[in-house]
Amino acid sequence: MDNNKYDLMKLIQVRFPRMSKGQKLIAEYILKHYDKAAFMTAAKLGNTVGVSESTVVRFANELGFSGYPKLQVALQELIKNKLTSVQRIEISSDFISEENALKSVLKADMENIRATLEKINNNTFDRVVNEIFNAKRIYIVGFRSSQALADFLGFYLGLILDNVRVVSNGVSDIFEQLLRVGEGDMVIGIGFPRYSSRTVEALKFAKSKNAKVVAVTDSLLSPLASNSDLTLIAQSNMASFVDSLVAPLSVINALIVAVGLREKENISETFKTLENIWEEYNIYTYRSRGSNDI
């Protein structure tokens, strides 16, 4: 049986018309929530969709698996090997149309935040905040679509702390930017499927230099997580060919706020100074006081 994700998803769709009513319920759930189904027992999956455990076993057989455990392994592989953009378009078109795009995507992002709230470990989150204050230097790494998240985290942490650096694609290679990383430093790697190999390599390098490595990613099975000391989980299930980064951004927001609350007195003075600078150099559009313009 080919465990390739695209083949498995398409196989479910091809076999769908001849499935029983109960099997169709399982198929629909897996197509939408394969990340959850991957770690459910046959009994749990059956209970979730409202069918018997034996129906779940027959569903696995219908797909060509010798038993449900084999299907479960294949589903877990799906998490590691995400679809290409072209494959995402083909599969997501079955669930999202131009007419319902707004509602479907917003609902999917809401579900990602809800699932993240259930999955994320509060103790790990608190430990990450503590490690941020213990670190001599903080490097933030994230490429491809995760670059936006890395820049956002770097921008705000840089306003609060003076030891933050975002590693970026530029004139110098990422390893040159991480040249002096070592024990006592922290490297925060941000990455979601399809994982950037450069981010994974950067975290491996940092770990080899005995730096504290934190991953912000979608699963403990992520290659970022396997190279980290602490992992913050944020769900990023795709709603289309566009990566869903709403939940990861929310976790990063929480991280910034938690750090800021500890430095409340210091950042108050910092932002007073910044407000004066922003006004003096017209960084933002300010309305003149007393103006009656609307």
C-alpha positions in Angstrom: 0.0 0.0 0.0 1.5 3.4 -1.0 1.5 5.6 2.0 1.9 8.8 0.0 -0.5 11.4 1.4 -1.8 12.6 -1.9 -2.5 9.0 -3.1 -4.2 8.2 0.2 -6.4 11.3 0.1 -7.3 10.7 -3.5 -8.0 7.0 -2.8 -10.5 7.9 -0.2 -12.2 10.3 -2.6 -12.2 7.7 -5.4 -13.7 5.0 -3.2 -16.1 7.3 -1.5 -19.2 6.7 -3.8 -19.3 3.0 -3.1 -18.8 3.2 0.6 -21.5 2.5 3.1 -23.2 5.5 4.9 -21.1 4.9 8.0 -17.8 4.6 6.0 -18.6 7.9 4.3 -18.9 9.6 7.7 -15.4 8.3 8.5 -14.0 9.4 5.1 -15.4 12.9 5.5 -13.9 13.2 8.9 -10.4 12.0 7.9 -10.3 14.2 4.8 -11.0 17.2 7.0 -9.3 16.2 10.3 -6.6 13.7 9.4 -4.2 15.2 12.0 -6.7 14.2 14.7 -7.7 10.9 13.2 -4.0 9.9 13.0 -3.8 9.5 16.8 -7.3 8.0 17.5 -7.9 4.4 18.2 -10.5 2.7 16.0 -13.0 2.9 18.9 -12.3 6.6 19.4 -12.7 7.4 15.7 -15.9 5.5 15.5 -17.3 7.2 18.6 -16.3 10.6 17.2 -18.2 10.1 13.9 -21.0 8.0 15.3 -20.3 4.6 13.9 -19.1 1.2 15.4 -15.5 0.2 15.8 -16.1 -2.7 13.3 -17.2 -0.1 10.7 -13.9 1.7 11.2 -12.0 -1.6 10.6 -14.0 -2.3 7.5 -13.3 1.2 6.3 -9.5 0.5 6.5 -10.1 -2.8 4.6 -12.0 -1.0 1.9 -8.9 1.2 1.3 -6.7 -1.9 1.0 -5.1 -1.9 4.5 -4.9 -5.2 6.4 -6.2 -3.5 9.5 -6.9 -0.2 11.2 -3.3 0.1 12.7 -1.9 0.1 9.2 -4.2 2.9 8.2 -3.3 4.8 11.3 0.4 4.6 10.5 -0.4 5.9 7.0 -2.3 8.8 8.5 0.5 9.7 10.8 2.8 9.8 7.8 0.5 12.4 6.3 1.5 14.8 9.0 5.1 14.5 8.1 4.7 14.8 4.3 2.4 17.5 3.5 0.8 18.1 0.1 2.4 20.2 -2.6 0.6 23.5 -3.5 -0.8 21.9 -6.7 -2.2 18.9 -4.7 -3.7 21.3 -2.1 -5.6 23.1 -4.8 -7.0 19.9 -6.2 -8.1 18.5 -2.8 -9.3 21.8 -1.2 -11.5 22.5 -4.3 -13.8 19.7 -3.0 -14.5 21.6 0.2 -14.1 25.3 -0.7 -15.8 27.2 -3.5 -15.6 30.8 -4.5 -19.0 31.3 -2.9 -18.1 29.9 0.5 -14.4 30.8 0.6 -14.7 33.5 3.3 -16.8 31.5 5.7 -14.9 28.3 5.1 -11.5 29.8 5.7 -12.6 31.8 8.7 -14.1 28.7 10.2 -11.0 26.7 9.5 -8.8 29.3 11.2 -11.2 29.3 14.2 -10.8 25.6 14.4 -7.0 25.9 14.3 -7.0 28.3 17.2 -9.4 26.1 19.2 -7.3 23.0 18.6 -4.1 24.9 19.5 -5.6 26.0 22.8 -6.3 22.3 23.5 -2.8 21.0 22.3 -0.4 23.6 23.6 1.3 22.9 26.9 1.0 25.8 29.4 4.0 24.6 31.4 6.2 24.6 28.2 4.9 28.0 27.3 6.0 29.4 30.8 9.4 27.7 30.5 10.0 29.3 27.1 9.2 32.7 28.6 11.6 32.0 31.4 14.3 30.9 29.0 13.9 34.1 27.0 14.9 36.1 30.1 17.8 33.8 30.9 19.2 33.9 27.4 22.4 35.9 26.6 21.3 36.3 23.0 18.2 35.4 21.2 18.2 34.4 17.5 14.9 33.9 15.6 14.8 31.7 12.6 12.0 31.2 10.1 12.0 31.0 6.3 9.5 30.9 3.4 6.0 31.8 4.7 7.3 31.5 8.3 9.6 34.5 7.7 6.7 36.8 8.3 6.2 35.2 11.7 9.9 35.4 12.5 10.0 39.1 11.6 6.8 39.8 13.7 8.3 38.1 16.7 11.7 39.8 16.2 10.2 43.2 15.8 8.2 43.2 19.1 10.7 41.3 21.2 13.3 43.7 19.9 11.3 46.6 21.3 11.2 44.9 24.7 14.7 43.3 24.9 18.0 44.4 23.5 19.5 41.0 22.7 17.2 39.9 19.9 18.3 39.2 16.3 16.3 37.8 13.4 18.3 35.5 11.1 17.4 36.3 7.5 18.2 35.4 3.9 20.5 38.1 2.8 24.1 38.9 1.9 25.4 36.6 4.6 24.5 32.9 4.9 22.4 31.8 7.9 25.3 30.0 9.4 27.5 33.1 9.3 24.7 34.9 11.2 24.7 32.0 13.7 28.5 31.9 13.9 28.8 32.9 17.5 25.8 31.1 18.9 26.6 28.9 21.8 25.8 27.9 25.4 23.6 30.4 27.1 22.0 31.6 23.9 18.5 30.8 22.6 17.4 30.0 19.1 13.7 30.1 18.3 12.9 28.3 15.1 9.5 28.8 13.4 8.3 26.4 10.8 5.2 24.7 9.4 4.5 22.2 6.6 6.0 22.2 4.2 9.0 22.6 6.5 11.9 24.7 5.3 15.1 22.6 5.2 17.1 25.7 6.1 15.2 26.2 9.3 15.8 22.6 10.3 19.5 22.9 9.5 19.8 26.0 11.5 18.3 24.4 14.6 20.5 21.3 14.2 23.5 23.7 14.0 22.4 25.6 17.1 21.8 22.4 19.1 25.3 21.2 18.2 26.6 24.5 19.7 24.7 23.8 23.0 22.3 26.7 22.5 18.8 26.4 24.0 16.5 25.6 21.0 12.8 26.4 20.9 10.5 25.3 18.1 7.2 26.9 17.2 5.6 24.3 14.9 2.6 22.2 14.3 3.4 18.8 15.8 5.9 16.9 18.0 6.5 14.9 14.9 7.8 18.0 13.1 11.5 18.0 12.1 11.8 21.2 14.0 10.5 19.6 17.2 13.0 16.7 16.9 15.8 19.3 17.0 14.5 21.4 19.9 14.6 21.4 23.7 11.1 23.0 24.0 8.3 22.9 21.5 5.2 25.2 21.3 2.5 23.5 19.2 0.2 25.6 17.0 -2.1 24.0 14.5 -1.8 25.1 10.9 -4.1 22.8 8.9 -4.4 24.0 5.4 -7.7 25.4 4.2 -6.3 25.7 0.7 -2.9 26.2 -1.1 -2.3 29.0 1.4 -0.7 28.2 4.7 -2.9 28.9 7.7 -0.7 30.9 10.1 -3.5 32.4 12.2 -3.0 30.1 15.2 0.9 30.3 15.1 0.6 34.1 15.0 -1.7 33.9 18.0 0.8 31.8 20.0 3.6 34.3 19.1 1.3 37.2 20.2 0.8 35.4 23.5 4.6 35.0 23.8 5.2 38.7 23.2 2.5 39.7 25.6 3.8 37.4 28.4 7.4 38.8 28.0 6.0 42.3 27.9 4.0 41.9 31.1 7.2 40.9 33.0 9.0 44.0 31.6 6.0 46.3 32.1 7.8 49.1 33.8 10.7 49.1 31.5 8.7 48.9 28.3 6.5 51.7 29.5 9.5 54.0 29.4 10.7 52.5 26.1 7.4 53.2 24.4 7.2 56.8 25.8 10.6 57.4 24.1 9.4 55.7 20.9 6.2 57.7 20.8 8.3 60.9 20.9 10.5 59.6 18.1 7.6 58.5 16.0 6.0 61.8 16.3 9.1 63.8 15.6 10.0 61.9 12.5 6.4 61.4 11.2 6.6 57.6 11.4 2.8 57.5 11.7 0.0 59.8 10.5 -0.8 62.1 13.4 -3.8 64.4 13.5 -2.9 67.8 14.7 -4.5 68.6 18.0 -7.5 70.9 17.8 -8.1 70.1 14.1 -11.7 70.0 13.0 -10.8 68.0 10.0 -12.8 64.7 9.6 
